[in-house]
Amino acid sequence: MMDFKMGTVFSALWKTKEFMLFRFLIFFAITLAYVIGTGTGAGIGWSVGTVAGGDDGSATGLLYGMFGGMAIVSGFLFYLREYLLYMVKAGHIAVIIKHLDGEKIPSGKSQITYAQGIVKERFKEASVLFLVDQAIKKVVKFITRLFSGIMTFLPIIPKPIVSAINTVLKNSVNYVDEIILAYNIKNEIDNPWEGSKKAVVLYAQNYKTFLKNSVFVTIISWVLTLLIFIIGFLPIALALKAGNADLSYMPLIIAVVASYGLKAALIDPFAMTALMQVFFKVTEGQEPNPEWEAKLEKGSKKFREMKNKAGAWVSSKFGGKDKPGSDNKDALPPQA
């Protein structure tokens, strides 16, 4: 059985529709930029190749132009990656948490402005959040490899099933970093490295439950993505045909662009919210298991770095000493 409630998930998403529209516009623009950049690069490459080498040169130029256009767009987006995480994903997480907890956003503020204020309070700089996010992904990948490696050596499980499970394992990783960021925001943790370290251990010790729910989320996400593509492709194709447009590839391209934007706006938040609900439900009242913490510290370099940075964060904040009279739980290692 699923450990998340579909009604609660959809209710939270509906209440954050302002942010979901914001997500859609951002990711639609990104996908459109790739289409335009690749198409423009292909056109320039084909023209240059035709002049330089005729038909053979045009084909080569077309290929290089496509990759060149894609590389330019990727390079531009590389500089926006911190902003997208800081203001878009983390911001949406902040308002979803409020709605899951039954809290209301203060009147007179838009969801986006309110969410960005929460994120800035927890993570003073985008670069800090980005570094924490990257460290979480590396540690979670280690946990995934650990479990997938164990299944590989189990002879009773057929190889196709192992491959299918590994696909689900990889899919579940896509949202864990966001869920751990949600843990920091929900618990108002001042030390993001300590909070993330604790949440990673909680995730590892509840991995089987999380994996079970990831199966349901993966299936639902794939079905919804396919429906969005089909629903988007048919009307676009019919509209272009009615207008006598001789562009057979255009319906497919437009449908892909629209589908990606809708996926980023609707399906990704659905999967994230569902698994977030599972994480908070399963880990409620738990403390990190010392055995799991030791296992991660032994096998993952990134986890060791996360632990060191958690200690360095406390030292830099209090000048190497605990704040006098402070009972800040985030400054202390979690107790078993």
Secondary structure, 3 states (H helix, E strand, C coil): CCCCCHHHHHHHHHHCHHHHHHHHHHHHHHHHHHHHHHHHHHHHHHHHHHHHHHHHHHHHHHHHHHHHHHHHHHHHHHCCHHHHHHHHHHHHHHHHHHHHCCCCCCCCCCHHHHHHHHHHHHCCCHHHHHHHHHHHHHHHHHHHHHHHHHHHCCCCCCHHHHHHHHHHHHHHHHHHHHHHHHHHHHCCCCCHHHHHHHHHHHHHHCHHHHHHHHHHHHHHHHHHHHHHHHHHHHHHHHHHHHCCCCCCCHHHHHHHHHHHHHHHHHHHHHHHHHHHHHHHHHHCCCCCCHHHHHHHHHHCHHHHHHHHHHHHHHHHHHCCCCCCCCCCHHHCCCCC
